[in-house]
Amino acid sequence: MSEDDLIAGIPQEDPAVRDALATAEEWIGAEIQGVAVGETAQGEPCVVVYAPDPESPAVRELPSSLNDIPVRVEAGGPFLAE
């Protein structure tokens, strides 16, 4: 996946979210299946991390925020974005 594909849906005026998502993409591997931009309960942007086991050691070591953008972990297996 190219960086352009990753950030295509993020508003141009929000560089902190764009940078946070680009950093989170580097986490994708065996224990993290994907990342996306989502919303907090208050409607603010957050980075969503999809992991088969949200309690795995690798997931527990993730930061709670990137560039002051919250990180939320969701249970999820492999998926493809088109």
BALOBA-1460 file (C-alpha; in Angstrom, 3 decimals):
// residues 82
<rec num="1" residu="m" x="0.000" y="0.000" z="0.000"/>
<rec num="2" residu="s" x="1.407" y="3.375" z="-0.947"/>
<rec num="3" residu="e" x="1.363" y="6.359" z="1.380"/>
<rec num="4" residu="d" x="-0.976" y="8.095" z="-1.076"/>
<rec num="5" residu="d" x="-3.474" y="5.220" z="-0.753"/>
<rec num="6" residu="l" x="-3.171" y="5.265" z="3.019"/>
<rec num="7" residu="i" x="-3.913" y="8.950" z="3.425"/>
<rec num="8" residu="a" x="-6.287" y="9.541" z="0.509"/>
<rec num="9" residu="g" x="-9.362" y="9.888" z="2.733"/>
<rec num="10" residu="i" x="-7.812" y="12.106" z="5.394"/>
<rec num="11" residu="p" x="-8.638" y="15.798" z="5.136"/>
<rec num="12" residu="q" x="-5.719" y="17.803" z="3.763"/>
<rec num="13" residu="e" x="-6.030" y="20.321" z="6.564"/>
<rec num="14" residu="d" x="-5.261" y="17.797" z="9.308"/>
<rec num="15" residu="p" x="-1.528" y="17.028" z="9.092"/>
<rec num="16" residu="a" x="-1.392" y="15.574" z="12.637"/>
<rec num="17" residu="v" x="-3.868" y="12.833" z="11.702"/>
<rec num="18" residu="r" x="-2.062" y="12.186" z="8.408"/>
<rec num="19" residu="d" x="1.275" y="11.835" z="10.212"/>
<rec num="20" residu="a" x="-0.191" y="9.639" z="12.954"/>
<rec num="21" residu="l" x="-1.714" y="7.260" z="10.410"/>
<rec num="22" residu="a" x="1.514" y="7.079" z="8.419"/>
<rec num="23" residu="t" x="3.399" y="6.169" z="11.607"/>
<rec num="24" residu="a" x="0.785" y="3.571" z="12.590"/>
<rec num="25" residu="e" x="1.072" y="1.889" z="9.176"/>
<rec num="26" residu="e" x="4.580" y="0.822" z="10.206"/>
<rec num="27" residu="w" x="3.024" y="-1.304" z="12.979"/>
<rec num="28" residu="i" x="1.228" y="-3.635" z="10.539"/>
<rec num="29" residu="g" x="2.540" y="-7.179" z="10.855"/>
<rec num="30" residu="a" x="1.646" y="-10.522" z="12.389"/>
<rec num="31" residu="e" x="-0.056" y="-9.071" z="15.461"/>
<rec num="32" residu="i" x="-1.543" y="-5.959" z="13.850"/>
<rec num="33" residu="q" x="-3.639" y="-6.518" z="10.755"/>
<rec num="34" residu="g" x="-4.449" y="-2.948" z="9.781"/>
<rec num="35" residu="v" x="-4.848" y="0.666" z="10.786"/>
<rec num="36" residu="a" x="-7.389" y="3.315" z="9.879"/>
<rec num="37" residu="v" x="-8.714" y="6.697" z="10.896"/>
<rec num="38" residu="g" x="-11.798" y="6.564" z="13.096"/>
<rec num="39" residu="e" x="-13.521" y="8.690" z="15.687"/>
<rec num="40" residu="t" x="-13.546" y="8.802" z="19.446"/>
<rec num="41" residu="a" x="-16.832" y="8.775" z="21.365"/>
<rec num="42" residu="q" x="-16.615" y="12.568" z="21.294"/>
<rec num="43" residu="g" x="-16.329" y="12.659" z="17.493"/>
<rec num="44" residu="e" x="-12.638" y="13.546" z="17.402"/>
<rec num="45" residu="p" x="-10.283" y="11.710" z="15.015"/>
<rec num="46" residu="c" x="-8.347" y="8.714" z="16.277"/>
<rec num="47" residu="v" x="-6.111" y="6.013" z="14.854"/>
<rec num="48" residu="v" x="-7.828" y="2.618" z="14.935"/>
<rec num="49" residu="v" x="-5.588" y="-0.442" z="15.156"/>
<rec num="50" residu="y" x="-7.059" y="-3.812" z="14.153"/>
<rec num="51" residu="a" x="-5.481" y="-6.795" z="15.914"/>
<rec num="52" residu="p" x="-6.536" y="-10.466" z="16.146"/>
<rec num="53" residu="d" x="-5.565" y="-10.409" z="19.841"/>
<rec num="54" residu="p" x="-5.955" y="-6.931" z="21.338"/>
<rec num="55" residu="e" x="-4.280" y="-8.193" z="24.527"/>
<rec num="56" residu="s" x="-1.092" y="-9.448" z="22.835"/>
<rec num="57" residu="p" x="2.234" y="-8.108" z="24.118"/>
<rec num="58" residu="a" x="2.899" y="-6.208" z="20.879"/>
<rec num="59" residu="v" x="-0.468" y="-4.461" z="21.059"/>
<rec num="60" residu="r" x="-0.099" y="-3.624" z="24.749"/>
<rec num="61" residu="e" x="3.206" y="-1.885" z="23.933"/>
<rec num="62" residu="l" x="1.578" y="0.520" z="21.455"/>
<rec num="63" residu="p" x="1.368" y="4.152" z="22.530"/>
<rec num="64" residu="s" x="-1.998" y="5.492" z="23.619"/>
<rec num="65" residu="s" x="-1.620" y="8.406" z="21.198"/>
<rec num="66" residu="l" x="0.397" y="9.617" z="18.207"/>
<rec num="67" residu="n" x="0.874" y="13.363" z="17.677"/>
<rec num="68" residu="d" x="-1.838" y="13.889" z="20.318"/>
<rec num="69" residu="i" x="-4.226" y="11.714" z="18.238"/>
<rec num="70" residu="p" x="-5.685" y="8.882" z="20.396"/>
<rec num="71" residu="v" x="-5.009" y="5.261" z="19.422"/>
<rec num="72" residu="r" x="-7.917" y="2.808" z="19.765"/>
<rec num="73" residu="v" x="-7.469" y="-0.978" z="19.419"/>
<rec num="74" residu="e" x="-10.217" y="-3.125" z="17.908"/>
<rec num="75" residu="a" x="-10.341" y="-6.900" z="17.511"/>
<rec num="76" residu="g" x="-10.053" y="-7.786" z="13.848"/>
<rec num="77" residu="g" x="-8.426" y="-10.214" z="11.484"/>
<rec num="78" residu="p" x="-6.935" y="-9.746" z="8.027"/>
<rec num="79" residu="f" x="-8.792" y="-7.509" z="5.584"/>
<rec num="80" residu="l" x="-8.237" y="-5.833" z="2.235"/>
<rec num="81" residu="a" x="-9.022" y="-2.226" z="1.436"/>
<rec num="82" residu="e" x="-10.003" y="-1.376" z="-2.086"/>
